[in-house]
Amino acid sequence: MRTDVTPGQTSDHKGFDLVMGDDLPAPGALLADKGYDVDRIRDWAEARDTIPVIPMRRHRKARAGVDRTLYALRNLVERCFGRLKNSRRVATRYDKTVESFLGFVDVACIRLWTRRFVNTA
């Protein structure tokens, strides 16, 4: 089990290597926000024949288009993180150890997953 967690104030693209290791299968598309618009990540995606669906930052001189229908799917991931952050312990990282924090993230994910099986009728 990986126990790498970046500090909360770290820029998004610095944690990219922790999440997208070389041992994982290449994705068909990489959906990310402007925080991931760095050459290193775009080069990583192109080397794996992955479509980078990342909006360009304003300071970029060379512009590239973004598939807006694919980019809209990013909303599903953002909503999932929003639901996970409803657990105060996940949102604020009160835990002292990485193992304890990741363990509670697992518990929060299980809580979200089991809600799908509750009869709400």
C-alpha positions, 0 to 999 in steps of 0.5 A: 500500500502506498503511503505518500500524501502531499501537504494540503498547500502543495500545488496539484501538479507536484503530486502527479507522480505519486498518483500516476505511476509508470506501473499503471495502465495508460489511460485513454484521456487525462482529465485535469484542471488548469493546476496540471497545465505543465509541460512535464504532465503534457509530455507524460500524456503524449508519451503514453498516447493519452489525450491530455484534456487540460485547459491552458493557463492564460500565460501559455503562448501556444494554445491547444483546444480542449474537448469540452464534453470529455472535460465535463466528466471531470465534474463527477470526480470533483463531486466525489471529492466534495462528498468525501470532504463532508467528513471533517476528518478527511477535509482537515487532515486531523490525523497525525500519521499517514496510515491513520489518514488514509485509513479514514479515507477508506472508511469515508469511501466505504460509507459513500459506497454503501449508501448506494445499497440503502432503500430510499423509497 
